[in-house]
């Protein structure tokens, strides 16, 4: 029988250190959510360079999931929450060239923003650099968690150098933002014998994408989708930053899309006007290729006795089909939820209340993911056949 946490659990020092595992888009949002509560927030990132704009994030045609190849959308409902974390960021994104798309009948405040993942990572990295409480430990792999009773009290890390030795870093709260390949479920089972139910679906698709500069007004709408139910592929052309358009093609099968196949499929999109716009446009960079992916939702909300001092955010909880780009939307809402819950618990002034943090947080995240899982982005896309 679990211990009576309200009596036996020692208090947690909310003014201490929090760790964020992973320095990508979700990790940076998580760090900002923690910065108002903890004295020190450390992001642990395996790459040696800044994901927001360093050489480690430079696109490569053979790198799965290259950041520049992934679209992201910021809807009206999440812009308010983003502003709570980063005041005036949506205006900053727009000023720097993010595409602002108004829905029919909506005013500017009801518009959505569209951009690539690398674009938003650069802006988040710039904002975090000005927050004294946040630091980044680069070039380190996370080996596992450190448990003490029913609490996570830190992580074990290993520097990516030949002579490095593993060491432990203590923490009052650990946030896993390592993405779809997170090993959190394995660590929970190894230390606390907790197994997380998982819902998943393999996507047998290969993706390829490329940025284009198109003539002004050459496309009838900011987003063009051709699902082609009679054909074994699908595609999206969407406005992103700097007046560019991101073209994405997904094709089933075991062979990845190469540049020649990508161009063939792209030229067959929708009506001839769309194909002509692409053909007359100027490519910006190479074709980026990504392998098939896995839609996976880890149901932390269905586990009653999660260890204290540990939560997850972003694709560590739920990874979506990259074709529609809801990752940033979901991560913003999750980070805002975490910040609100931490603020509430900090005001209680009793660290024992922190044992309810994981359950309260994951129950709130369930509603966020249910909405995104159910509706996705298809209603926001205009189909041209």
Buried (B, 14 or more C-beta within 10 A) or exposed (E): EEEEBEEEBEEBEBEBBBBBBBBBBBBBBBBBBBBBBBBBBBBBBBBBBBBBBBEBBEBEBEBBBBBBBBBBBBBBEBBEBBBBBBEEBBEBBBEEBBBBBEEEEEEEEEBBBBBBBBBBBBBBBEBBEEBEBBEBBBBBBBBBBBBBEBBBBBBBBBBEEEEEEEEBBEBBBBBBBBBBEBBBBEBBEEBBEBEBEEEEEEBEBBBBBBBBEBEEEBBEBBBBBBBBEEEEBBBBBBBBBBEBBBBBBBBEEEEBBBBEBBBEBBEBBBEEEBBEBBEEBEBBBBBBBBEBBEBBBBBBBEBEBBBBBBBBBBBBBBBBBBBBBBBBBBBBBBBBBBBBBBEEBBEEEEBBBBBBBBBBBBEBBBEBBEBBBEEBBEEBBEEBE
